[in-house]
């Protein structure tokens, strides 16, 4: 090796690494500037050989040697054919999806007869302090935000679905639905 190769500075080593990673520069016949033809250009193998020679020429720290090894491996892998690294891996073929013929039976509410729902009738609401709740006794009166003739709210699974009026039928309280609330959908 020549003395010039042994005395390369850090910037020159980085330049050689950049050339090896990006690709070889192409030189014109006069030696200055790029040339599109491959005839006078240096090959990837020449760059890899030059980088290996520089790495072995003197005391270069381990990081630079590691980078040189990676660059050489990248240069070699460009020309190598790609192989399947996962054994037994096959390409998945999508098949035509077919649907089952539509049922001729009409769906009815009979399908939902056994579904349980939480039904709640709300006479009104109030806000109370914990102190007032702790003082409640038998016979205490809790005022609500609705008047005596106002409709009550009917909730199904926590959603307001109707309003109605409270009636007494055979000594039982009941609610007659006066208004159905349309949903957002």
Helices and strands as residue ranges (DSSP letters): H 3-6, H 10-22, H 44-57, H 62-79, G 109-112, E 119-122, H 130-134, E 152-156, E 159-169, E 172-180
